[in-house]
Amino acid sequence: MPVTNIAIVCDGTSDLCIQHLIQWIVDTNFPDQAFRINPAREVIPAHGPLHARLKKAFDNYEPDVIVCHRDAEKTTLQARTDEVRNAHLVSGVPVPVVAAVPVRMIESWLLTEEAAIRSAANNRNGNVNLNLPPRHTIESLPNPKDVLFQALKVASDLPPQRLKKFNEHSARSRVTSFIDDFSGLRTLPSFLQFENSLREAISPLDLV
């Protein structure tokens, strides 16, 4: 069976949790197709222009598709998408480059699954209220990273002295590994755009 190769270009190692989302998208949309997903770690963290990083990822992995993650942060989904598109044109990379642009940052895509947050905090059977924001408000949060880190700390249910040693960064990186179904994210325009774009990039590939 032919294998579709996907390379991931991210700004930081913490963003590589997107690999689990990509795997779910391709497995869901292309169940009869095999995929190999390679994080381009040599272009992480981000140094140099984006077009050069895309070119290096292509040269090193020869992928069929590149997923380029860029948090929207203080700009818009469209502006970041255009940034990735322009970098692709300048790079000369001859394969599709799909923009993955969470609003405002990738942590917003991790706030939808309470059970995964509890598991990532090593307390999957906990029942303390995490006060997670309603799903329809997630993309309007000014700092979803702070919200996620606080939820992880609360979910750990550790006493104050042990909580001081709790590593929320490490816990954050584990959240997606405890999610089997990301379909709940389809209510978020940024995720829906990413899934549709990735599906459209893969569908026409001639891998026979």
Stockholm file with secondary structure:
# STOCKHOLM 1.0

chainA/1-208         MPVTNIAIVCDGTSDLCIQHLIQWIVDTNFPDQAFRINPAREVIPAHGPLHARLKKAFDNYEPDVIVCHRDAEKTTLQARTDEVRNAHLVSGVPVPVVAAVPVRMIESWLLTEEAAIRSAANNRNGNVNLNLPPRHTIESLPNPKDVLFQALKVASDLPPQRLKKFNEHSARSRVTSFIDDFSGLRTLPSFLQFENSLREAISPLDLV
#=GR chainA/1-208 SS CCEEEEEEECSSGGGGGHHHHHHHHHHHHCTTSEEEEEECGGGCSCCSCHHHHHHHHHHHHCCSEEEEECCCTTSCHHHHHHHHHHHHHHHTCSSCEEEECCSSCGGGGGSSCHHHHHHHTTCTTCCSCCCCCCGGGGGGCSCHHHHHHHHHHHHHTCCHHHHTTCCHHHHHHHGGGGCSCCGGGGGSHHHHHHHHHHHHHHTTCCCC
#=GC SS_cons         CCEEEEEEECSSGGGGGHHHHHHHHHHHHCTTSEEEEEECGGGCSCCSCHHHHHHHHHHHHCCSEEEEECCCTTSCHHHHHHHHHHHHHHHTCSSCEEEECCSSCGGGGGSSCHHHHHHHTTCTTCCSCCCCCCGGGGGGCSCHHHHHHHHHHHHHTCCHHHHTTCCHHHHHHHGGGGCSCCGGGGGSHHHHHHHHHHHHHHTTCCCC
//
